């Protein structure tokens, strides 16, 4: 079983850092509170998210009540007698039960859980169920782009090109939930080799238009990159109208963003003027292939 799981993990076409992370999870090589307690490094064993159970490997990835809801929202089932399974056995069951395409999503979900857990423990940032689901779905789509072409749906193809040297490429993906009037943005930053460097997702305030949603997503991309210290970038979004508006109205970029920032996000700091190079690109989606 060890050999089979090893091949399944290293055979996945997802970013190397995610495969490495999964291999560490399988080998229990992660500092959960339980493992830190065993090494006499931590005194508190309880999960920072639910405050109910001991935070061990199975709890972080499978049993925490919040994360169970994420698995359900992503439409994964649990095995019979799953409660007795080790993390290792459960992952083997998941890989045997679901197709190869789903393996990448499962992998991304586990990685996102650990990422979210660390943000909660170290920064106090609590990502909700919906935010994690949006992140997993969008990150999966965006990382697949790094391979060249993505068949995003049955009738569309998206092409992703790496940035030149000394630049990073920031891809943003905006979502707009009409009923809740909420927006979500997923930001993925990659280098010239297509390797993903960082990613984040955010759910924000009610907005009135798709245009504002796209601008907010781009603003998040800029802010996230700035916070990480990247100052030369290609900022790529899939809204042609927004990208064209920004390109044609260069002098008013700051105004355009800051108005939205003031009205919708209510943040005062505007980092845009501090960037050295920003190139705005439109991520082309060609229909009809
Ligand atoms: Zn928990």
Boltz pocket constraint, residues with backbone or C-beta under 6 A from the ligand:
constraints:
  - pocket:
      binder: B
      contacts: [[A, 47], [A, 48], [A, 49], [A, 50], [A, 51], [A, 52], [A, 53], [A, 59], [A, 63], [A, 64], [A, 65]]
      max_distance: 6.0
